[in-house]
């Protein structure tokens, strides 16, 4: 080969190219969510304010009548606060974020512009999920940090959670809210409506799920309630309104959560692929 001949460039590795495109799409979707201040602020309010009120009220009760009310923190406060964050208020924040991620492009009228760029519709849908999870988990970690502060600051002479329990509780919080957030992304992509998604999922989470879980005559059908399958993985005992009411095995709990994810992600992907731009 002569010195004047050009050397053909090495072919680009498809894997690297796809990884770059995926990272760009994730970054763009995450930036859109982060800039949606109303969603971010209300998600933080839902995750942080109830915990702050919970510890403050219990601390006031303990200081006024310590014989009747135990310290606000410690293991008891940690268990109640974890239930509040992971199974009650945290999922509500996750629904807001998932609904915005799934239907935000349609509400803003930019879905057509994204389609005409030539990007795969399925890729557009797939990028919404990790972006929603990234924001959701960021909010949940902030809530969990507040939970730990309240647990140890107001523990008094009560026992506090071990490092292992704290790590398990973090995993449980991320799992419980992450599944709900992902379901919300799928449903919002299906309906293309944030209000409809938020109304339907909050109604299911707060009203329908507890009612169904407490109807003993339904028997094994109650296993299909998502909140009950998620509550199975709690590292602390859960009782009452949004706690663990239905007993099920680990395999059943995993299967129920996986089916919810598969159904709503499948419906969201189908709708995104087939709808008119």
ZIURRA-V410101 format. One line per field, one symbol per residue. phi: phi as a letter, one per 40 degrees, with the letter a starting at -180 (. if undefined). psi: psi as a letter, one per 30 degrees, with the letter a starting at -180 (. if undefined). burial: b if it has 24 or more other ideal C-beta (glycine too) atoms within 12 Angstrom, else e. A space follows every 10 residues. Layout:
BEGIN
phi->???
psi->???
burial->???
END
This chain:
BEGIN
phi->.ccccccccc cccddccccc cccccccccc cccccccccc cccccccbcc cccdcccccc ccccbcccbc dccgcccccc ccccccbbcd cccccdcccc ccbcccccgb cccccccgcc cccccccccc cccccdcccc cccccccccc cccbcfbccb cccccccccc cccccccccc ccdccccccc cfbcdccccc ccccccbcdc ccccccccfc cccccccccc cdcccbcbbh dbccbccacc cccccccccd cccccccccc cccbccc
psi->klffkkkklk kkkeeeeeee eeeeeeeeee eeeefieeee eeeeeeeeee eeeeeeeeee eeeeiffekl lfbaeeeeee eeeeeffdee eeeeeeeeee eefeeeefgg eeeeefffkk eeeeeefeee eeeeeefeee eeeeeeeeee eeegfbglkl kleeeeeeee eeeeeeeeee eeeeeeeeee fgjeeeeeee eeeeeedeee eefgjfffbf ffffkeeeee ffgkflkkla egajekklle eeeeeeeeee eeeeeeeeee eeeflk.
burial->eeeeeeeeee eeeeeeeeee ebeebbebbb ebbbebeebb ebbbebbbeb bbebbeebbe ebeeeeeeeb bbbbbbbbbb bbbbbbbbbb bbbbbbbbbb bbbbbbbeee beebeeeebe bebbbbbbbb bbbbbbbbbb bbbbebbbbb bbebbeeeeb beeeebeebb bbbbbbbbbb bbbbbbbbbb bbebeebbeb bbebbeeebb ebbeeeeeee ebbbbbbbbb bbbbbbebee ebbbbbebee eebeebbeeb beebbebbbe bbeeeee
END
